[in-house]
Amino acid sequence: MNLDLSAHWSLGGVDIPGRLVLAPMAGVSVQAFRRQGRRYGAGLVCSEMVSVAGIQHRNERTLGYLRVGADEHPLAIQIFGSEPEAMAEAARMVEAAGADIVDMNFGCPVKKVTKTGAGASLLDDPDHACRLVDAVASATELPVSVKMRRGVENSSRVCLDVGPRLVEAGASSLTLHPRSAKQMYTGTADHSLTAELVSLVDVPVIASGDVTSRARAQSVLATTGASAVMVGRAAQGNPWVLREIMGDDREPSREEVVAELVLFMRETVRELGDQRAFGFLKKFYGWYLGRGRVPRPFKQELVQLPSLDEVEARLFEAAPGARFVLERLLSELPDPADEVLLDSLPISIYGGG
Ligand SMILES: Cc1cc2nc3c(=O)[nH]c(=O)nc-3n(C[C@H](O)[C@H](O)[C@H](O)COP(=O)(O)O)c2cc1C
């Protein structure tokens, strides 16, 4: 059994330099998150779900637009929708923007998405799910992956019927988050289903759900035979968990934490604009500074400050040496001129998977 997390593998012909994948998370997986994920050891990163409906209805309320940087590759862009033609069109846009993989969301449990026939509800309509995969795979040269839940109802095993059919329809890889849509994020991910799925298909399977440490990553790889593990919530404000999973368990210094947070803030302002970033970033203060890294009242103080400039100043006051770490991080960023802006693909404001 190969448990080497840095081993390369192939997703439909795309070389993935490592068996750790950063999860798509709506409201989290902005460009700064994906870039950081790559720097800390993820072999593949994924955008949060982007709405295919948004292509046709430009007035949809959105958070902002996807931006793809030269340092993100390999990158999967995730689309969600329920209309084969619209999905195909989105796939062509994703390809034109330079993504390496088109990922399809068949896992989102949020009502606003499932009631439109998209996300996890597709697991209840395998014929239509296959039509969507076929439409997307026919529209693009890129490999197509599908991310799904175990099924809609608790204890469902529907993923084991649908998964092989999606592969037949053209999916080059499957990611399984083995919770039901009804479960949302309660209970635990049942990776015995992941092992069963691996035995049923001859494409790579990525295991998603409750991977929070190197020990857990290795045990999921060993017991499922999956090609890679995906990490989501554990990496929120915590890229160091990716480093730990890849075998380097150094704790970050306060300067490192503050520098990464400030870089994250600045990049997010660039992507979402000042006003949207201000609200968006609030949840990240607790995520970065939690885990006993700074006392709780400090985090509460940050959330109450009236501007991002003041948050930044307060952070540097608490860790002056962070300025030097930040300078180094900034000097390593690629030239923004090499970026592609996908202004036709809006980032969803309601998501999940
Ligand atoms: C805030 C949040 C947003 C999410 N958004 C998406 C999404 O846009 N697309 C998707 O496929 N999964 C989404 N997920 C599911 C994750 O990708 C992942 O499968 C799930 O969180 C289980 O992994 P974890 O235990 O490592 O967090 C989201 C999860 C969370 C917590």
The ligand as an SDF file (V2000), in Angstrom:
LIG
                    3D

 31 33  0  0  0  0  0  0  0  0999 V2000
  -18.3760   26.3570    4.2470 C   0  0  0  0  0  0  0  0  0  0  0  0
  -18.3640   25.1870    3.2940 C   0  0  0  0  0  0  0  0  0  0  0  0
  -18.6110   25.4030    1.9620 C   0  0  0  0  0  0  0  0  0  0  0  0
  -18.5810   24.3230    1.0610 C   0  0  0  0  0  0  0  0  0  0  0  0
  -18.7720   24.5740   -0.2590 N   0  0  0  0  0  0  0  0  0  0  0  0
  -18.6450   23.5730   -1.1600 C   0  0  0  0  0  0  0  0  0  0  0  0
  -18.7240   23.8310   -2.5580 C   0  0  0  0  0  0  0  0  0  0  0  0
  -18.8810   24.9650   -3.0280 O   0  0  0  0  0  0  0  0  0  0  0  0
  -18.6090   22.7550   -3.3910 N   0  0  0  0  0  0  0  0  0  0  0  0
  -18.4120   21.4760   -2.9220 C   0  0  0  0  0  0  0  0  0  0  0  0
  -18.3180   20.5470   -3.7160 O   0  0  0  0  0  0  0  0  0  0  0  0
  -18.3120   21.2240   -1.6110 N   0  0  0  0  0  0  0  0  0  0  0  0
  -18.4040   22.2320   -0.7260 C   0  0  0  0  0  0  0  0  0  0  0  0
  -18.2500   21.9720    0.6210 N   0  0  0  0  0  0  0  0  0  0  0  0
  -17.9510   20.6090    1.0710 C   0  0  0  0  0  0  0  0  0  0  0  0
  -16.4520   20.3890    1.2110 C   0  0  0  0  0  0  0  0  0  0  0  0
  -15.8080   20.4730   -0.0490 O   0  0  0  0  0  0  0  0  0  0  0  0
  -16.1310   19.0120    1.8510 C   0  0  0  0  0  0  0  0  0  0  0  0
  -16.5740   17.9860    0.9980 O   0  0  0  0  0  0  0  0  0  0  0  0
  -16.7650   18.8460    3.2210 C   0  0  0  0  0  0  0  0  0  0  0  0
  -16.5900   20.0130    4.0020 O   0  0  0  0  0  0  0  0  0  0  0  0
  -16.1850   17.6380    3.9780 C   0  0  0  0  0  0  0  0  0  0  0  0
  -14.8010   17.7810    4.1470 O   0  0  0  0  0  0  0  0  0  0  0  0
  -14.1060   18.3140    5.5230 P   0  0  0  0  0  0  0  0  0  0  0  0
  -14.5620   17.4130    6.6340 O   0  0  0  0  0  0  0  0  0  0  0  0
  -12.6290   18.1970    5.2360 O   0  0  0  0  0  0  0  0  0  0  0  0
  -14.5550   19.7260    5.7310 O   0  0  0  0  0  0  0  0  0  0  0  0
  -18.3100   23.0270    1.5310 C   0  0  0  0  0  0  0  0  0  0  0  0
  -18.0720   22.8230    2.8890 C   0  0  0  0  0  0  0  0  0  0  0  0
  -18.0990   23.8760    3.7720 C   0  0  0  0  0  0  0  0  0  0  0  0
  -17.7950   23.6170    5.2220 C   0  0  0  0  0  0  0  0  0  0  0  0
  1  2  1  0
  2  3  1  0
  2 30  2  0
  3  4  2  0
  4  5  1  0
  4 28  1  0
  5  6  2  0
  6  7  1  0
  6 13  1  0
  7  8  2  0
  7  9  1  0
  9 10  1  0
 10 11  2  0
 10 12  1  0
 12 13  2  0
 13 14  1  0
 14 15  1  0
 14 28  1  0
 15 16  1  0
 16 17  1  0
 16 18  1  0
 18 19  1  0
 18 20  1  0
 20 21  1  0
 20 22  1  0
 22 23  1  0
 23 24  1  0
 24 25  2  0
 24 26  1  0
 24 27  1  0
 28 29  2  0
 29 30  1  0
 30 31  1  0
M  END
$$$$
